[in-house]
Amino acid sequence: MFQLAREHAEAAARCARGRPPDRAGEQTHSLVAVLMSYFALEAFINMVGSDRLGDRFRHYDRMSPEGKWAEVTRLASKTGQTFAEEGPELRALSTLRSWRNVLTHYKGAYEDVQQGRSGETRIAALLCADNAARAVEIARTLYRAFYALDRRSPPRQFIWLDDRPHDPHRQRPQSAPAAGAAQEGADAPGSTARGRPRRGRRRRR
C-alpha cells in the first residue's frame, strides 16, 4: 500500500506538471495516494501490535489511530518510549486521518467553492499533487520514527520499503519493487537484503 501511495503521488505530480495540466488525472492519483498512505499506516501499527503484544493487542485495537500509535509504540518498543501526544508525528497523522474521513465518508452534499483554486470545491481542492506528496511523507516519517524509538531493525517484510524522502521529480529505477507483501525480502534502492545467500558463478567445464 505504501508503494502504491508513492507511485500514485508521483503520477499526480506528472499530471500537475503537464502542458496543459491534467487536473482529472491529478485528482484521481492523489485520491489513491492519500488513501493508500493512511491504510498503510493503519496496517503497519496493527501488524506490529498483533505481532508483539499478542492477545493484549485487542485492548488497543479500537483506539483512535493516534492513540493506537502512541500506546502500541510504548508497549512494543525496546525503549518503552513513544510519540508525544502533541508532537509533529501524531499531529500529521491526525491531518491524514481527517483527509481520509473527508474522502471515505463523503455524503454527496453540496459544498461551498474553495477560494483560490479556480472555483473548486473543498473535496476537489484536497485532491492535488502537493497533498498526495504530503500524505506519502507523513507515512514515511511515522515508519522511520517508530523504528528510531524502537531501536530494533525492521522486520524482514519491510526490507523492500522505499523510505527515502518523496521526490516526484526522481526517475524510478527499472528494478523498483512492486507494491504489496508479495515483495517480501526484495530490496529497496539503497537497502541490503538480509539473510539472502549469494549465488556463486557457475564454473565452466
C-alpha positions in Angstrom: 0.0 0.0 0.0 2.9 2.4 0.8 4.5 1.6 -2.6 1.1 2.3 -4.3 0.9 5.6 -2.5 4.4 6.5 -3.7 3.6 5.6 -7.3 0.3 7.5 -7.4 1.8 10.5 -5.8 4.5 10.6 -8.5 1.8 10.1 -11.1 -0.2 13.0 -9.6 2.9 15.2 -9.9 3.4 14.3 -13.5 -0.3 15.2 -14.3 0.1 18.5 -12.5 3.2 19.4 -14.5 1.6 18.5 -17.8 1.2 21.1 -20.5 -1.7 21.6 -20.2 -2.1 20.1 -16.7 -4.3 17.0 -16.4 -6.4 18.0 -13.4 -8.7 15.0 -13.6 -5.7 12.6 -13.6 -4.0 14.6 -10.8 -7.2 14.2 -8.7 -7.5 10.5 -9.3 -3.9 9.7 -8.5 -4.0 12.0 -5.4 -7.1 10.1 -4.1 -5.3 6.8 -4.3 -2.1 8.3 -2.8 -3.9 9.8 0.2 -6.0 6.7 1.0 -3.1 4.2 0.5 -0.8 6.3 2.8 -3.4 6.1 5.5 -4.3 2.5 5.0 -0.6 1.6 5.0 -0.1 3.3 8.4 -3.2 1.5 9.8 -2.0 -1.9 8.6 1.5 -1.3 9.9 0.5 -0.5 13.5 -2.0 -3.4 13.5 0.8 -5.7 12.4 3.2 -4.5 15.0 0.6 -4.6 17.7 -0.6 -8.1 17.0 2.9 -9.4 16.4 4.5 -8.0 19.6 1.6 -7.8 22.0 -0.4 -10.9 21.1 -3.7 -11.2 22.9 -3.1 -7.9 24.7 -3.5 -6.0 21.4 -7.3 -6.5 21.4 -7.5 -3.9 24.2 -6.0 -1.3 21.9 -7.4 -2.3 18.6 -10.4 0.0 18.8 -8.5 3.1 19.9 -8.1 6.1 17.6 -5.2 5.9 15.2 -3.3 8.4 17.2 -3.9 6.6 20.5 -3.0 3.3 18.9 0.3 4.5 17.5 1.2 6.0 20.9 0.2 3.1 23.0 1.4 0.3 20.8 4.8 2.0 20.3 5.2 2.5 24.1 4.4 -1.1 24.8 6.1 -2.8 21.9 9.3 -0.8 21.5 12.5 -1.9 23.1 13.0 1.5 24.8 9.4 2.0 26.1 9.4 5.4 24.6 6.6 6.7 22.4 5.3 9.7 20.4 4.5 12.9 22.1 0.7 13.5 22.2 1.0 16.9 20.7 4.2 16.1 18.7 4.5 16.6 14.9 4.2 12.9 14.0 0.8 12.4 15.6 -0.5 15.8 14.5 0.5 14.9 11.0 -1.4 11.5 11.4 -4.4 13.5 12.6 -4.3 15.5 9.4 -4.0 12.4 7.2 -6.9 10.8 9.1 -9.1 13.9 8.6 -8.4 13.7 4.8 -9.3 10.0 4.8 -12.5 10.7 6.7 -13.5 13.5 4.3 -12.9 11.2 1.3 -14.4 8.0 2.6 -17.4 9.5 4.5 -18.4 12.0 1.8 -22.2 12.1 1.6 -22.6 14.0 -1.6 -23.7 17.2 -0.1 -23.3 20.5 -1.9 -20.2 22.4 -0.9 -19.0 25.9 -0.9 -16.5 26.7 -3.5 -12.9 27.0 -2.3 -11.3 30.3 -2.6 -8.0 30.4 -4.5 -8.2 27.2 -6.6 -10.1 28.0 -9.7 -13.5 27.7 -8.1 -13.1 24.1 -6.9 -15.0 22.6 -4.0 -13.2 21.7 -0.8 -13.1 18.0 -1.8 -11.7 18.7 -5.2 -9.1 21.1 -3.8 -7.9 18.4 -1.3 -7.0 16.1 -4.2 -3.9 17.7 -5.5 -0.3 16.6 -6.1 1.0 18.6 -3.1 -1.3 16.8 -0.7 -0.5 13.4 -2.3 3.2 14.1 -1.7 2.5 15.2 1.9 0.5 12.0 2.6 3.4 9.9 1.5 5.8 11.9 3.7 3.5 11.5 6.7 3.6 7.7 6.3 7.3 7.6 5.7 8.0 9.8 8.7 5.9 7.7 11.1 7.6 4.5 9.9 11.1 5.9 10.5 10.1 7.5 13.8 8.7 4.2 15.1 12.0 2.4 14.4 14.0 5.2 15.9 12.1 4.8 19.1 12.1 1.0 18.9 15.9 0.7 18.5 15.4 -2.5 16.6 15.8 -3.4 12.9 12.6 -3.5 10.8 11.2 -7.0 10.3 12.1 -8.8 7.1 8.9 -7.9 5.2 9.9 -4.2 5.4 13.3 -4.6 3.8 11.7 -3.7 0.5 10.2 -0.5 1.9 11.4 2.5 0.0 11.7 5.1 2.8 13.6 7.8 1.0 12.1 11.3 1.1 9.3 11.6 -1.5 10.6 13.3 -4.7 8.1 13.4 -7.5 10.9 14.5 -9.9 13.1 11.5 -9.3 13.1 8.9 -12.0 12.1 5.4 -10.8 14.7 2.8 -11.4 13.8 -0.1 -13.7 14.2 -2.6 -10.9 12.0 -0.9 -8.4 10.0 -3.3 -6.2 6.3 -3.9 -6.9 3.7 -3.0 -4.3 2.5 -5.5 -1.7 3.6 -8.1 0.7 4.4 -10.4 -2.2 7.6 -8.5 -2.5 8.8 -9.6 1.0 12.5 -9.7 1.1 13.1 -7.7 -2.1 15.5 -4.8 -2.0 14.5 -1.1 -1.9 17.1 1.1 -3.6 19.9 1.6 -1.3 18.9 -1.2 1.1 20.7 -4.5 1.7 18.9 -7.9 1.8 19.4 -9.8 5.0 19.9 -13.5 5.2 19.9 -14.0 1.5 22.6 -16.3 0.2 24.7 -15.1 -2.7 24.7 -17.0 -5.8 28.1 -18.1 -6.9 29.2 -18.1 -10.5 28.9 -21.3 -12.4 32.2 -22.8 -13.3 32.7 -23.6 -16.9 33.5 -27.2 -17.8 
